[in-house]
Amino acid sequence: MHTRRRALQNLGAAACLLGSQTVFAQPSSPKRKIKVGQIGVGHAHANKLSVYRASDDYDVVGIVEPDVELQSAVKDKAPYNDLPWMTEEQLLNVPDLDAVLVETQVENLLATAQTCIDAGKHVHLDKPAGESLAAYRKLLNDAEKKDLLVQMGYMYRYNPAIIMLHKFLDEGWLGEVFELHTVMSKVVDPKSRQQLAKFPGGMMFELGCHIIDLAVGVLGAPDQVTAYAQSVHADKDSLSDNMLAVLEYPRATATIKTSALEVEGFSRRHLVVCGTGGTFHIQPLDNPSARVALNQSRGEFKASYQDISFPKFERYVADATDMAHIIRGEKAMDFSYTHDLNVQTTVLRASGLENRS
């Protein structure tokens, strides 16, 4: 069932096994910098621009935010200070612009990304990929025809514990996977709840998409998806704040749990993969450690349970590095258009939005 191709696997997993934070080999000589700009500051993860500004791989040429209030609120703050503010048209016409980070408010993500693909630019698209599967499918199809990257902003893809998990899966050390369980929750403040409530997909659409990406990465697209949604605080707003999805496969099940209510939810964010040869339990996801059980010794790992620690994980650093390698033609994509479409299809089904066109 584990079929996703990972071109970085040998290097990335080896780095993790050695306890190194380095996922990508460093070039022996300077490479050309990738020209990148950002459209939008309204997304919750828009400040990832700091990663690109700090990277030797990138030249950040400008930023776009048509909403005057949003622009005014951040223009003098890191990571936006000292950058040229542009219109969308001006940015897309910067000579030799390679890529655009799309960090608008969620309802504008797909339309903005489509404009960038139409202009022939690679895209980093933050999550979730909109409510229209047809629009997202068109975006991916158009990008594939033009050989353009649409890199999704799922923040655990290059987590060192996730890379090691895929090493175990690729080696067959966990046997046949029959169970996957994952949780991603936090406490959402009242103002943010009001903003999220406008999306009927609730917390599965907002947070659960990150861990659905992980589940589909392990098991592929599910045959069936059953969604359960509760509004525990329905007296305050309409946000589906306590959600569960069950993904069914011919010989496995996966449960995806997310809420807006869990005290210290970051500490309990986890992914557990159980196979006939062993169990791989990552917790917490944001500062990863793993507890692994094997039915026999595998490589340097012993039978029974053992704890594995990892270097500090900084979101988006490896994603940015990977994007630069892909744009320069130094490597292939690790996450195919098909994988990303399968993820979004599953996100919508798990959010109770599978009939959205």
N, C-alpha and C positions, 0 to 999 in steps of 0.2 A: 504494500500500500504506500510505502514511502517512496515517492517517485520524483520529488522535486530535484532538479539538477542544481548542484552547488559548485560553481567553478572555483570558489575560494576554499573549498572544504579542506584539501590537504594542508594548505598553508595556515588557514585560520584555526583549524582544530589542533594542529601541531603547536601553534603558538599558545593556545589555551592549555594544552596538556603540559606545557613547560612552565605554565604560570605567568606567561608574558601578556602584557596588555596589547602588544602589537598584533594586529590582524593582517595587515598588508605589508609587503616588502617595501622598503624605502628605495626610491630610485637612486642610482649611482650618480646621476647628473641631473641638473635642473630641467624640469619639464615646462612646457608653456603653461601659463596660467589660464584657467578657465574663466571667461568673462560671465558673470552672473548678476542678475538683479532680482529684486523681490517685489511682487505685487501683493499688497495687503498687509495690514498689521492687526487685523481684527480677530485672527485665529488665536486660540489659546497657546499655540506653540510657535507663534510668529517670531518670538525672540531667539529661535534657533539660528537666526542670522548671525549671531555672535560666533558660532562655530565656523561659518564660512569666512567671516572677517579675520578670524585668527589663523586660518589655514593658509599655508604656502601654496596650496593648489589653486586658490581662487583670487580673482580680482573683482570685488563687489563694486559695481559701477553706479548703482542707484536704486531708489525705492519709490514705489507708487502707492498712494492711498488717497482716493478721491474724496473720502469722507473727511471734511474739514475738522470735525470734532475729534475723530480718531487720530488724525495726523497731529493736531495740536497737543493731544495728550501725551504723545511719545517722542516728538521730534527732537527734544533736547535730552533724551534718555538713551542709555546704552540698550541695544546695539545700534540705534538709528542715528545717533548724533554724528554730525560731520559728514553725513552722506548726502549726495544730491537728491532732492525730491523731484520727481518727474511725472508726466502723464503716462498712461499706458502706451500710447502711441510713441512718445519719445523714447521710452525704454526699449520697446521692441524694434526701434530703428537705430539703436546704438550700434555702430560698426562692429562686426565680428562678435556680437553677443551670442554666447553659446546656450545659456540655460536661464530659466526663470524659476524661482521658488514661489509657489502659489500658496499664500497664507491669508487669504481673505476670510471673511465670515463664511460659515459652512454653506449657506444657501447660494453663495456665489462661486464656490470652488470649481465646479465643473465647467461653467461658462467661461470663466477666466482661463482655465487650463486649455480649453478648446481654442480660444483665441491665440494662445501661445503656440500650440501645435500647428494651427493654421499658418502662423508666421514662421514656421520652420525651426522652432526652438525646443530643446530638451526641457523637461519639466520635472521638478520635485513637487508633488501634489500632496498636501496634507490631508489627513483623514477627517471624517469618513468621505468616501468618494460619491457624495450626493445621494439623492433619493430616487433618481431616474436611472435604472439599469440600462435603458436604451441609449441615453446620452453618454453614459460611461463606456458602453460597448463601442459606440461611434468614436469616442476619444481614443480608445486603445487601438481600434482598427486603423484610424487615420495615422496614429503614431507609428504603428508597425509598417504601414505602407511607405512612410517617409524615413524609416529606420531611426526613429527618435525614441528616446528613453522617457517613460513616465514612471518615475520612482515614487512609490507610495511612502508616506510618512509614518509607517508603523514602527514604533520606537524600540521594539525588542528584537528586530531581525538580526542585528549584529551583536547582541548580548553574548558575552563569552560562554555563558552556561548553555544558551540555546545552540551555539555553534558546537559545543561539546556533545550535547544531546544528539545532534545530527551525525556527529562522528560515530557515536554508539549505534545509532540506527543504520547508518551506511555499512558499518562493519558487521551488522547482524547480531550484536552483543545482547540486545534486548529481546531477541526472538520475534515472534509475531505479536504485534501490538493489538490488544483487545480492549483497552480502556484508556481514556484520556480525561483528565479533570482539570479545569483551570478557573481561577477566580481573579477578578480585577475590580476593586471597589474603593470608595473613598467617601468622605462626608462632603456633600456639595452645599455651599452656602445658599441662603434664600434668594439672593439676587441672581446667582448663576442658575439656580433651579428654574427661575422664571424664563431665562433665556433658552434653556434646554427644553423646556416644556413645549415650545413651538414645533418640535420635531416629534411626531408620534412614535418614532422608534425608541425614544427614551434612552436609558443608560446603555442598552445593548448597542444602539446606533452610535452613541458618544464614546463609551469606554470599551464595550465588549468587542468592538471591531479589532482592537489590538490583539486580543487573545484568540479571536477567531482566525486571524492571520496565522498564528502559531499552530492552531489545531489543523487547519487545512494544509499547512506545511508538513505536518506529520502524517496525516491520514488521507489527504486529498479532498475532493468535493464529496459531501455526504449524499447518500441516497434520499434520506428523509430528514427534515428539520421540524421539530415541534417547539413552539415558542410559548413561554408562560410569562405574563407580565402582571405586576401588581403596582398600584399607586398607594403606598402606605400612608402618605400624607395627602390624600386626595382632597382633604378639607382646605389645603393651602394652595395647591396648584394641580395641573393635570399631568405632571411628569410621571412617567412609568419609572419608578425609582427602585424597584426590586425585581430583577429579571433573571430568568433562567431559559436556556435553550438546550435541547437534547438533539445531538447529531447522530444519525444512525447510519451504520455501514454494514456490509454483509457479515462481517465477523468482528465488529468492534462498535463501541458506543463512546461518545464524547459529551461531557456536560460543560456548559459555559455559564458562569454565574457572575453577575455584576449588579452593584447597587450604588445608590447615592447616600447611603445611611451608615456605613460601617466605620465605627470609631477605630482609628489607627489602621485603616484599610490598607495603606501602602505596605505595612509590614506583613500582611497575610496574602498579598498578591502572589499567586503561585501557579505552577504548571506541573502536573504529575502525569507521566506516561508509563503505563504498565504493559509489559510484554511477557511472553512465556519464558523468556530468559532473564528477565530482571525488571527493576523499577527505577525510574529516574525522576527525582522530585526536586524541583527548583523552587526555593523560597528564601527571601523575597525576590521578585523579578527585578526590582529596580537596583538593588545592591546584592547581586546574586551570590547564593551559595547553593550547593546541591547535596542531597543525600541519595546515594546510589546503592542498590542491592543487586547482586548478580548470582546466578545459580552456579557459576564456576569462574575461576580466574580468567581475566581477559587483559592481555597486555600487562601493564603495570598495576591493574586494578584487581583486587582480591574478590573472592566469593563472599557472600553475605553483605552486610551494610558497611559503608564508609562515607565519610564526609569530605567534600571537596570545596575548597575556597577559590575565589577568583579575584583578580585585580579590580579596583574600583571601575565601575562602568559609567561612562559619560555618554548620554544619549546623543545620537546623530553624528558623532565624530567619524565613526567608521562608515556611516551612510554617505557622508560628504566625500570621504576619500574614495569610496567605491564609485560614486557618480563621476568623479574626475577621471578615474581609470577607464570607465566605460566610454565617456565622451572622447577621450584621447584614442580610443580604439585599442587599448592595452588588454582588455578582457571582455568577455561576454557578460550579459546580464545574469545575475543569480536568480532572479524572480521573473518568470515569463509573463507575457500578456495574459496567457491562459490562467496561470496561477492567480493573478490579480483579479481577473474577472470572476473566477471561482470564489475568491474571498468575498468580493462585493455581493455576489449572488447569495452567498451564505449569510452575510451580514444582514441583508434585507429580509431574508426568510426568518432569521433568528429574531429580528426586530418586529416581526409581524407585518412587514411591508413587501411581501413577495409579489404582490399584484401591481406594484408601482411600475409604470412604463417608462 
